[in-house]
Amino acid sequence: MTSLEEKSIELKKLVSTYETSWFLGDLAKVMKAGPERANDQLGQLSSPQRQLYYLGGLLISSDPSNGKDILFTHEKWAEIVRLLNEVESEYDQLFFPKEGEEIDENWKKIRAVAMPSFLAYFNQGPLNYEEQTISWIEDVYSKLDDHIEKETSLRTNDFLKFYDVIDTLVQDKFQGFTSPKTGKFKKEWLAFTDLQMGPPDDVPDFIKEGVEENRPLFTFMADQGIINRFYADDIVTKDLPLDKIQKLLAIFTYSRTQTDFLYYTQTKPGNPLYDNPIFDIGNGRFQIFEVKQLLHAIENFLENTCSRPQHIATKLVDQKGTVLEDKIEEMFKRYFGDECKIFRGYFVDGNEQDLLILWKEYAFIIEAKGYSLREPLRDPERAFIRIKDDFNSSIGYGHGQTKRVAQKFIDQVPLKIQDEKGRIIETIDTTKYKDNDFSIIVTLKSFGQVQNNLETLLIVAEDEVYPYAVRWDDLEIFLLTLIAQKRSKVEFVDYLLLREDLHGKLICSDESEVMGGFITNHITPKIVKENAMIVTSPDLADVFDKQYNKGMGFKNEKLLYEKTSGKYLFW
């Protein structure tokens, strides 16, 4: 038995003693609170979100008869944290040199690619806002509703309404429990907990009255999963009748069942909380673990549903590409306004290109890539090959496409924009954009470190600058934040210039940290020039959460009034 297996078994045994609904509720509370407000529980964790999901997965894949403990103790939690970090350390050691292994430049390069890619893939949860996922699901899958309905008797809008009604219910319950005088609290919700909160019989009546008035809050503080619990009837609406609710619950619900799930990198069986974030408590009651995860589970389910047969899978790939280009075009129109000119689906020398955006003396050559990443392998040598293949099929291929157009600007020769039949639509005088052309590759998924520091895998000519490769969700919130803060439009150009200089010296798995550092002046051209290495940290991206809490500018942004009014707390 390996050390990793021993520690994982010990951790699962330790966690299995907890009562399911209470422990899942406590984990959800800690995730929502974050390190700032739950430092006693999260302060020592290396990858809090993934590690808490791992604990939840271990719990609901353990023997349900063991789950009776509903009490948090610092001693037991300290032991859990120790094992969690030791388990993660075991994964780190997969990339360390083995006894007698020769360490040369090739060995170092393989680990420099494989290690951060592996750890980011398994340690980092989805980093985007719910409006972005909702918009993507709606735009992509509604066009495939005939197939989805044939397979499930449901349509895309049913899935999104299901998410929305559960999200609304949880928010209403949170308001009710934390503000019983003004919120929508209903006493019957106390039926969702087995804890009985109240004063001893021998205390004075005025104390009993005070306790009774605040009993919802006291109950919530002791059993925070209560706000995540519901009956199927609680989420029935005019547009979402009970029969549809039952079908949706059947897809996304899980019951605590003992399985062989043991490692957080395990996929068969994998962590059930990712695809089944709703837990069946019994007696017709359900509990959502983390509401936002339901969105990701919906997206995964719809993608799997539309990945067969082959002609539907082909439609899905085409639709993803179209929607990604739509979003990029719409965002740049919004950012630059009427001052920019956009060519889309154009041809150069017989080759199709995605987008060319001209604004003042600047040219932005954009290629959209919806390529999906495969799960990184544990073995560094094999992992390197897979990562490099995926990288070349997406970012590397996109670089070749942008370079065809960029070369016209470099050579200062006329750029002839053609249609699919080779007819010239317009001829661009590239001399007007001298040294002001930028190649941008927009990906659907992030490759992490190897995308943020392209020097690792992308081969360019000695005098060639690196393109900018960015995940769509990151690019969107960056431009929306610049708009919301009324920053100069040329700041986007400044950022692209900064990013060119960062390749070769950046250690970062999340592009939004670089973006946040730029917006807050924690990463400046002077700092980049004076340092041989730039290491980012998660707190640099906080500027986007702060902006989101004021209003990010998404279409159909949720709870915008509540966020801007300052009258509400959010769960």
Secondary structure, 3 states (H helix, E strand, C coil): CCHHHHHHHHHHHHHCCECHHHHHHHHHHHHHHHHHHCHHHHCCCCCHHHHHHHHHHHHHCCCHHHCCECCCCHHHHHHHHHHHHHHHHHHHHHHCCCCCCCCCHHHHHHHHHHHHHHHHHHHCCCCCCHHHHHHHHHHHHHHHHHHHHHHHCCCHHHHHHHHHHHHHHHHHHHHHHHCCCCCCCCHHHHHHCCCCCCCCCCCCHHHHHHHHHCHHHHHHHHCHHHHHEEEHHHHCCCCCCHHHHHHHHHHHEECCCCCCCCCCCCECCECHHHHCCEEEEECCEEEECCHHHHHHHHHHHHHHHCCCCHHHHHHHHHHHHHHHHHHHHHHHHHHHHHHEEEEECCEECCEECCEEEEECCEEEEEEEECCCCCCCCCCHHHHHHHHHHHHHHHHHHHHHHHHHHHHHHHHCCCEEEECCCCCEEEEECHHHHCCCEEEEEEECCCCCHHHHCHHHCCCCCCCCCCCEEEEHHHHHHHHHHHHHCCCCCHHHHHHHHHHHHHCCCEECCCHHHHHHHHHCCCCCHHHHHHCCCEECCHHHHHHHHHHHHHCCCCCCCCCHHHHHHCCCCCC
